[in-house]
Amino acid sequence: MAARPRTLPAAVAPVLVGSAAAYEVVGDLRVGTFLAALVGSVFIQIGTNLANDYSDARRGADTEERLGPVRVTSAGLVTPRRVLAATWLAFGVAVAAGLYLAAEVGPEILAVGAVSILAGVLYTGGPRPYGYAGLGEVFVFLFFGLVAVNGSYYVQLEELAWLPFLLSIAVGCLATAILVVNNLRDLDTDRRAGKVTLAARLGRERTRLLYAVLVAIAFVMVPVAVLAASAPAWTLLALLAVGLVAPPLRAVFTRTDGPALNGALAGTGALLAVFSLLLSAGLLAGA
């Protein structure tokens, strides 16, 4: 429950897209570095979720009024000490993956991993958590979009390029949209708990508009990558994922209840997963 499997597409998607973009260039894949990047990304996400569960409970942000899924620390299902131990165990697995990548690619990967883990811990932890200051969406876009996609490309070819950069914007927007739904759902309870998320700053209507803009940008970036970075025409397969947009978009714009917005959260995660799979398939087909 604390690992929040529904959020894991945000960790898997950028690795798939970045690796597929590299395969499109050379027609080959370094399987070891791909698997290490995937393991590292997933366990940084799990560690971040666990740290968030622990820190929110310690700060009193997760109350009985919360509309989202049960948080194990605040609900008393698991002791804070065990959640904290699980957090560092998850980050330890990510570090092990990072050490392998550093041996294969270079020590710069360790710096990227260290900053990613630090961002995960400080999201709701530390003396000034940035998730409580309306900056959560910015960091999700940076780390689950730009850093993860381009990093996954880099560990394959040890260079950067415009194609993964443009695609990282698309993936980052959809990953950010997941957090936007989460914070929209918790807007009222977060305000009462003193948690000033971006949704709390913008208000409900502008947060809804932000969600729509993020989804739109993600789809626009696909033809942009084809035209500006010579992505194969097969990349346009990702546009078929537009069929999954309507249900979560409708819920975001018309509902305020927890069950409906939890469904929108899951729907946005599914949208990111399918979009990224189709995008990756298109890149592989065009290799």
C-alpha positions as CSV (number, residue, x, y, z in Angstrom):
1,M,0.0,0.0,0.0
2,A,2.8,2.5,0.9
3,A,4.7,1.7,-2.3
4,R,1.7,2.9,-4.3
5,P,2.0,0.7,-7.4
6,R,-0.4,2.9,-9.4
7,T,2.3,5.6,-9.5
8,L,5.0,3.3,-10.8
9,P,4.2,3.9,-14.5
10,A,5.9,7.3,-13.9
11,A,9.1,5.4,-13.1
12,V,9.0,2.8,-15.8
13,A,7.8,5.0,-18.7
14,P,10.9,7.3,-19.0
15,V,13.3,4.4,-19.0
16,L,11.4,2.7,-21.8
17,V,11.2,5.8,-23.9
18,G,14.8,6.9,-23.4
19,S,16.1,3.4,-24.1
20,A,13.9,3.0,-27.2
21,A,15.1,6.4,-28.5
22,A,18.7,5.1,-28.2
23,Y,17.8,1.8,-29.9
24,E,16.3,3.8,-32.8
25,V,19.7,5.4,-33.4
26,V,22.0,2.3,-33.2
27,G,19.6,-0.7,-33.5
28,D,21.1,-2.2,-30.4
29,L,20.5,-2.2,-26.7
30,R,22.8,-2.6,-23.7
31,V,20.6,-4.9,-21.7
32,G,22.5,-4.6,-18.5
33,T,22.4,-0.9,-18.3
34,F,18.7,-0.9,-19.4
35,L,17.7,-3.2,-16.5
36,A,19.8,-1.3,-14.0
37,A,18.3,2.0,-15.1
38,L,14.8,0.4,-14.8
39,V,15.5,-1.0,-11.3
40,G,17.0,2.3,-10.2
41,S,14.1,4.4,-11.4
42,V,11.4,2.1,-9.9
43,F,13.1,1.9,-6.5
44,I,13.7,5.6,-6.3
45,Q,10.0,6.0,-6.9
46,I,9.1,3.4,-4.3
47,G,11.5,5.0,-1.8
48,T,10.0,8.4,-2.5
49,N,6.5,7.1,-1.9
50,L,7.6,5.4,1.4
51,A,9.4,8.6,2.5
52,N,6.3,10.6,1.7
53,D,4.1,8.2,3.7
54,Y,6.4,8.5,6.7
55,S,7.0,12.3,6.5
56,D,3.3,13.3,5.9
57,A,2.3,11.2,9.0
58,R,5.0,12.9,11.1
59,R,3.9,16.3,10.0
60,G,0.2,15.5,10.6
61,A,-0.7,16.1,6.9
62,D,-2.6,12.8,6.5
63,T,-5.7,13.1,8.6
64,E,-8.9,11.0,8.7
65,E,-10.5,13.5,6.3
66,R,-8.1,12.6,3.5
67,L,-9.8,11.4,0.3
68,G,-7.0,9.4,-1.1
69,P,-6.0,5.8,-0.4
70,V,-5.0,4.8,3.2
71,R,-1.5,5.9,4.3
72,V,0.0,3.1,6.3
73,T,1.9,5.2,8.8
74,S,-0.8,7.6,9.7
75,A,-3.4,4.8,9.9
76,G,-1.2,2.8,12.3
77,L,-1.0,-0.2,10.0
78,V,2.8,-0.1,10.1
79,T,5.1,1.5,12.6
80,P,7.0,4.6,11.5
81,R,10.3,2.9,12.2
82,R,9.5,0.0,9.8
83,V,8.3,2.4,7.1
84,L,11.6,4.4,7.5
85,A,13.6,1.2,7.3
86,A,11.7,0.1,4.1
87,T,12.4,3.6,2.7
88,W,16.2,3.2,3.0
89,L,16.0,-0.4,1.8
90,A,14.3,0.8,-1.4
91,F,16.9,3.6,-1.8
92,G,19.6,1.0,-1.1
93,V,18.5,-1.1,-4.1
94,A,18.5,2.0,-6.2
95,V,22.1,2.8,-5.1
96,A,23.2,-0.7,-6.0
97,A,21.7,-0.2,-9.5
98,G,23.5,3.1,-9.7
99,L,26.9,1.6,-8.8
100,Y,26.5,-0.9,-11.6
101,L,25.7,2.0,-14.0
102,A,28.7,4.0,-12.8
103,A,30.9,1.0,-13.4
104,E,29.5,0.6,-17.0
105,V,29.1,4.2,-18.0
106,G,30.9,6.6,-15.6
107,P,30.8,8.2,-12.1
108,E,28.5,11.0,-13.4
109,I,25.6,8.6,-13.1
110,L,26.1,8.4,-9.3
111,A,25.7,12.2,-9.1
112,V,22.4,12.0,-11.0
113,G,21.2,9.2,-8.7
114,A,22.2,10.9,-5.6
115,V,20.4,14.1,-6.5
116,S,17.3,12.0,-7.5
117,I,17.2,10.3,-4.1
118,L,17.8,13.6,-2.3
119,A,14.8,15.1,-4.2
120,G,12.7,12.1,-3.2
121,V,13.5,12.5,0.5
122,L,13.1,16.3,0.6
123,Y,9.7,16.2,-1.2
124,T,7.9,16.0,2.1
125,G,10.9,15.5,4.4
126,G,13.6,17.8,5.9
127,P,13.1,21.2,7.4
128,R,11.7,22.9,4.3
129,P,9.9,20.2,2.1
130,Y,9.4,21.5,-1.4
131,G,6.2,19.5,-1.8
132,Y,4.7,21.8,0.9
133,A,5.8,24.9,-1.1
134,G,4.0,24.2,-4.4
135,L,7.1,22.9,-6.1
136,G,6.2,19.2,-6.4
137,E,5.1,19.4,-10.0
138,V,8.3,21.1,-11.0
139,F,10.5,18.4,-9.6
140,V,8.3,15.6,-11.0
141,F,8.7,17.1,-14.5
142,L,12.4,17.5,-14.0
143,F,13.2,14.0,-12.6
144,F,10.5,11.8,-14.2
145,G,10.7,13.6,-17.5
146,L,14.0,15.3,-18.4
147,V,16.4,13.5,-16.1
148,A,14.9,10.0,-16.4
149,V,14.4,9.9,-20.2
150,N,17.7,11.6,-21.1
151,G,19.5,9.6,-18.4
152,S,18.2,6.4,-19.8
153,Y,19.3,7.4,-23.3
154,Y,22.7,8.5,-21.9
155,V,23.5,5.1,-20.3
156,Q,22.9,3.5,-23.6
157,L,25.0,5.8,-25.9
158,E,26.9,7.9,-23.4
159,E,25.8,11.1,-25.2
160,L,22.7,13.3,-25.3
161,A,20.5,14.3,-28.3
162,W,17.5,16.4,-29.2
163,L,15.2,13.4,-29.8
164,P,15.2,12.1,-26.2
165,F,15.0,15.7,-24.9
166,L,11.8,16.5,-26.9
167,L,10.2,13.1,-25.9
168,S,11.2,13.7,-22.2
169,I,9.0,16.8,-22.3
170,A,6.0,14.6,-23.3
171,V,6.7,12.0,-20.7
172,G,7.4,14.6,-18.0
173,C,4.1,16.3,-18.7
174,L,2.0,13.2,-18.2
175,A,4.0,12.2,-15.1
176,T,3.3,15.7,-13.7
177,A,-0.4,15.3,-14.6
178,I,-0.5,12.3,-12.2
179,L,0.6,14.5,-9.3
180,V,-1.7,17.3,-10.4
181,V,-4.7,14.9,-10.0
182,N,-3.4,13.8,-6.6
183,N,-3.1,17.3,-5.3
184,L,-6.4,18.4,-6.8
185,R,-8.1,15.5,-4.9
186,D,-6.4,16.5,-1.7
187,L,-6.8,20.3,-2.2
188,D,-9.1,21.0,0.7
189,T,-7.5,18.7,3.2
190,D,-4.0,19.9,2.3
191,R,-5.1,23.5,2.9
192,R,-6.4,22.6,6.4
193,A,-3.2,20.7,7.2
194,G,-1.1,23.7,6.1
195,K,0.3,21.8,3.1
196,V,0.6,24.5,0.4
197,T,0.7,22.4,-2.9
198,L,0.5,24.0,-6.3
199,A,-3.2,23.1,-6.4
200,A,-3.7,24.9,-3.1
201,R,-2.0,28.0,-4.6
202,L,-3.8,27.9,-8.0
203,G,-7.3,26.9,-6.8
204,R,-9.5,24.2,-8.3
205,E,-10.4,25.7,-11.6
206,R,-6.8,26.7,-12.6
207,T,-5.5,23.3,-11.5
208,R,-8.0,21.6,-13.7
209,L,-6.8,23.8,-16.6
210,L,-3.2,22.9,-15.8
211,Y,-4.0,19.2,-16.1
212,A,-5.6,19.7,-19.5
213,V,-2.6,21.8,-20.7
214,L,-0.1,19.1,-19.5
215,V,-1.9,16.4,-21.4
216,A,-2.2,18.5,-24.5
217,I,1.5,19.3,-24.5
218,A,2.4,15.6,-24.2
219,F,0.5,14.8,-27.4
220,V,1.8,17.9,-29.3
221,M,5.4,16.9,-28.6
222,V,5.1,13.7,-30.6
223,P,4.7,15.3,-34.0
224,V,7.2,18.0,-32.9
225,A,9.8,15.3,-32.3
226,V,9.0,13.8,-35.8
227,L,9.4,17.2,-37.5
228,A,12.2,18.7,-35.4
229,A,14.3,15.7,-34.4
230,S,13.8,13.3,-37.3
231,A,11.9,10.8,-35.1
232,P,10.5,8.0,-37.3
233,A,6.9,8.4,-38.5
234,W,6.1,5.3,-36.5
235,T,6.5,7.5,-33.4
236,L,3.0,8.9,-34.2
237,L,1.6,5.6,-32.8
238,A,1.7,7.3,-29.4
239,L,-1.2,9.5,-30.6
240,L,-3.5,6.5,-30.4
241,A,-3.4,6.9,-26.6
242,V,-5.6,9.9,-27.0
243,G,-8.5,7.5,-26.6
244,L,-7.7,7.2,-22.9
245,V,-7.8,10.9,-22.2
246,A,-11.6,11.5,-21.9
247,P,-12.5,9.6,-18.7
248,P,-9.8,11.1,-16.4
249,L,-10.2,14.5,-18.0
250,R,-14.0,14.4,-17.5
251,A,-13.5,13.4,-13.8
252,V,-10.9,16.2,-13.2
253,F,-13.2,18.9,-14.6
254,T,-16.5,17.7,-13.1
255,R,-15.9,15.8,-9.9
256,T,-14.5,16.6,-6.5
257,D,-15.2,13.4,-4.6
258,G,-12.3,11.0,-3.7
259,P,-13.4,7.9,-5.5
260,A,-13.9,9.7,-8.8
261,L,-10.5,11.5,-8.6
262,N,-8.8,8.3,-7.4
263,G,-10.1,6.8,-10.7
264,A,-8.8,9.8,-12.6
265,L,-5.4,9.3,-10.9
266,A,-5.4,5.6,-12.0
267,G,-6.6,6.6,-15.5
268,T,-3.8,9.2,-15.9
269,G,-1.2,6.5,-14.8
270,A,-2.7,4.2,-17.4
271,L,-2.6,7.0,-20.0
272,L,1.1,7.5,-19.3
273,A,1.8,3.8,-19.5
274,V,0.0,3.2,-22.8
275,F,1.4,6.5,-24.3
276,S,4.9,5.4,-23.4
277,L,4.5,1.9,-24.6
278,L,3.2,3.1,-28.0
279,L,5.9,5.7,-28.2
280,S,8.6,3.1,-27.5
281,A,7.0,0.7,-30.0
282,G,7.1,3.3,-32.6
283,L,10.7,4.1,-32.0
284,L,11.6,0.4,-32.2
285,A,9.6,-0.1,-35.4
286,G,11.4,2.9,-36.9
287,A,14.9,1.7,-35.9
